[in-house]
């Protein structure tokens, strides 16, 4: 994908702000921008909002709380939690691995809640729509081309937010970006959902480890991870298991395809291992995988500030520069088969500076969620979806202020974020 001349008939729609990607970062960006009074368009490649949580069945939002269980993300994120509460589906869970509190999700409730938030804020939504090209003139993004089932149209805007997770807009406009070597990236994981697991069955990491090691030795199969997160989901009672890891380069067609196929093969082996080796799992069955691989890391935007592991570990506060808070520990999946955790000082939170979401290359481009500028260690914390609500909210507000001809300085973005209930 490359920048190209999109000359021709005038675009069908000209919002002030275009947001590409409808996960938590994109939804928050679109709503944050709309709440400033801007006209906003939200484009999403799937037929639903929710991003990886829905497309890959990662049915937990990590990052809403720090390890002391204090809430660190509000604003648009709080609007989503309120929707869950109204539907009587707001549930939290404390993880065995880190001791942090996460928000458990039901997929259908999450889709409806996000639909409602976007529609209630009057944001035009284009589902099943993919970015195919972009035009840049004089250092500014002018318009993009999108495709829906083979039909192409152009969208012109003043401000742009990339919330695609994989930096699709960044790549299209040639924005400065960072791509770490595949072996240094956070692993991708194919989420497995199991049914038929007895209500008092063990969900402990130690029990899973023993079952997988025994099975792996007996069957002589390669399962790099011998244990992973196991969480019983609300409503369905299914058990979500994150263990089928893969370190292929998903930025290549070959790598991404191989990872999907190999991970589904691994899921079948995990089912056998758990049925044979864990009490209460004897009648379990695989409800679904993914359906898509849960990708943790591909591209990053090169911003005006790079968040560092030291910023995270020390809980560094930067009140003059912050636009969001991060409270999730550094959860490193870069080593095959191993997850390591490093906490934040005082079990608290750190500030995420405005520069992490500002493009260093294009004046009217912001990025959020998995695309924020962060070194490898900081990224293992800031990437999570609860935090993406906060960085997306900030990116949307900044793009809207810029598009409205107002100052998009950090102080102005902070002022608007606080007015919209964000925690800074």
Secondary structure, 3 states (H helix, E strand, C coil): CCECCCCCCCCCECCCEEEECCCHHHHHHHHHHHCCCCCEEEECCCCCCCCHHHHCCCCEECCCECCCCCECCCCHHHHHHHHHHHCCCCEEEECCCCCCEEEECCHHHHHHHHHHHHHHCCCEEECCCEEEEEEEECCEEEEEEEEECCEEEEEECCEEEECCCCCHHHHHHCCCEEECCHHHCCCEEEEEEEECCCCCCCCCHHHHHHHHHHHHHHHCCCCCCCCCEEEECCCCCCEEEEEEEECCCCCCHHHHHHHHHHHHHHHHHHHHHHHHHCCCCCCCEEEEECCCCECCCCEEECECCCECHHHHHCCCCCCCCEEEEECCCEEECCCCCCCEEECCHHHCCEEEEHHHCEECCCCCEEECHHHCCECHHHHHHHCCHHHHHHHHHHHHHHHHHHHCCCCCCHHHHHHHHHHCCCCC
